[in-house]
């Protein structure tokens, strides 16, 4: 399961996009579509013509689609009738934005493109004329995010930016670019084959702990197929009140075993989501590793 899917499930990424985003490539082309997955340094984008794989390094910028009222009205006027649009099945709507947790989300183009399954012809990329009707100054590229002050000491991950530390399994690697790829993600760690993943997220909220935790758990039930809540409880992590959930769910052809912890700390909410293949002989070992990592959360870092 891609890291993007993990973050969507954890609530770090928004629910499935209602409109297509604009993905600007470094060669000047533009792609319009919905980002549904990220793996092997490639974004999977759903376009009008099918699915496209885009290399991350070839993307110049990703512009969210926020049309004005007049543009929305124009779109509504030109939208084809219901007969011309294929119906979306419940299974398709439930499918995770392959796409939980490196959570927010993004895309990629002039690149090796792959068509949707069953279609041997790769889809073309929508492009915008290089000569616009009116000369408009191109917006400045957003500045890169500041580097996160973090370090690894043996089997300990320490984040000085947000003041916490936790256990990191020897077989886990820190996945670079978590915060730059998806909103609210602080760090993502996991095995090389991503059969086990753990993501820590952060956001400020005025909601009570129970309401914030329930909101994240509700997103899990929407993202996974055959989602089953195994248990939940109130607890304390790192000296702070928390709510823990254990669940099972299907995604990307695998049954996943997941643990979710939502921790309240001085108006901040930290979300720790760990998941591993439930259809693996190593499930018990990896579940224990995730449990150890979550239980080790410590906010006494200066």
Secondary structure, 3 states (H helix, E strand, C coil): CCHHHHHHHHCCCCCCCCCCEEEEECCCCEEEEEEEEEECCEEEEEECCEEEEEEHHHEEEEECCCCCHHHHHHHHHHCCCHHHCCCCCHHHHHCCCCCCCCCCCCCCCCCCCCCCCCCCCCCCCCCCCCCCCCCCCCCCCCCCCCCCCEEEECCEEEECCCCEEEECCCCCEECCCHHHHCCCEEEEEECCCCCEEEEEEEEECCCCHHHHHHHHHHHHHHHCEEEEEEEEEEEEECCEEEEEEEEEEEECCEEEEEEEEEEEECCEEEEEEEEEECCCCCHHHHHHHHHHHHHCCECCCC
